Amino acid sequence: MEKFTDEDLKQLANKFKILSEPSRLKILRSLFDGEKCVSEIVNETKLLQANVSKQLGMLHNGGILKCRQIGLQRFYSLADDTVIQICDILCKQ
């Protein structure tokens, strides 16, 4: 890991911290097959809407998700498909 600066490592640790919450991982799993609105994510994850909204905010602010708004609806998708690869690698260990 010599090629990573201290700032790189700090950002990496923050991303892993964001990914360490099971409800956030459920949300990510629901987005692995594409963009969804908040109500679709709530239905798929069986989490409360307030919790989904909070976790979506953290994932979005952490750069893991991107969001677009149409009218009053917000649609979320993965900002980078690398998160799918990370989950796949770690789940197969």
JONORWO-V169092 format. One record per pair of residues at least 24 apart in sequence whose C-alpha atoms are under 10 Angstrom apart, sorted by the first residue. I is the first residue (numbers start at 0). J is the second residue. D is the distance in Angstrom with one decimal. If there is no record, write none. Layout:
i = {I	I}
j = {J	J}
d = {D	D}
This chain:
i = {10	13	14	14	14	14	16	17	17	17	17	17	17	17	18	18	18	18	18	18	20	22	22	22	22	22	23	23	23	23	23	23	23	24	24	24	25	26	26	26	26	26	27	27	27	27	27	27	27	27	27	27	28	28	28	29	30	30	30	30	30	31	31	31	31	31	32	32	33	33	33	34	34	34	34	34	34	34	34	35	35	35	35	35	36	36	36	36	36	36	36	36	36	37	37	37	37	38	38	38	39	40	40}
j = {61	61	58	61	62	63	61	54	57	58	60	61	62	63	57	58	61	63	82	86	54	46	50	51	54	55	50	51	53	54	55	57	58	54	58	86	51	51	54	55	58	75	55	58	63	64	75	76	77	82	83	86	82	83	86	76	64	75	76	77	83	76	77	80	82	83	76	77	75	76	77	64	65	66	67	74	75	76	77	66	73	74	75	76	66	67	68	69	72	73	74	75	76	72	73	74	75	72	73	74	74	74	75}
d = {9.3	7.9	9.0	6.7	8.4	8.0	9.8	9.2	7.3	6.9	9.9	7.2	10.0	8.8	9.9	8.3	9.7	9.1	9.2	9.5	9.0	7.7	8.4	8.0	7.5	9.9	9.5	8.1	9.6	5.9	7.6	8.7	7.4	9.6	9.8	9.0	9.8	7.6	8.1	7.8	9.3	9.9	9.3	8.9	9.0	8.6	9.8	8.6	7.6	8.5	8.4	9.7	9.9	8.4	9.2	9.6	9.3	7.7	6.1	6.8	9.7	8.2	7.5	8.2	9.1	6.9	9.1	9.5	8.6	6.2	7.7	9.9	9.4	9.0	9.7	6.3	5.4	4.4	7.6	9.7	8.4	5.3	5.5	6.7	9.4	9.5	9.3	10.0	6.7	5.7	4.2	6.2	9.0	7.6	6.5	6.7	7.5	9.1	9.4	9.6	9.5	9.7	9.0}
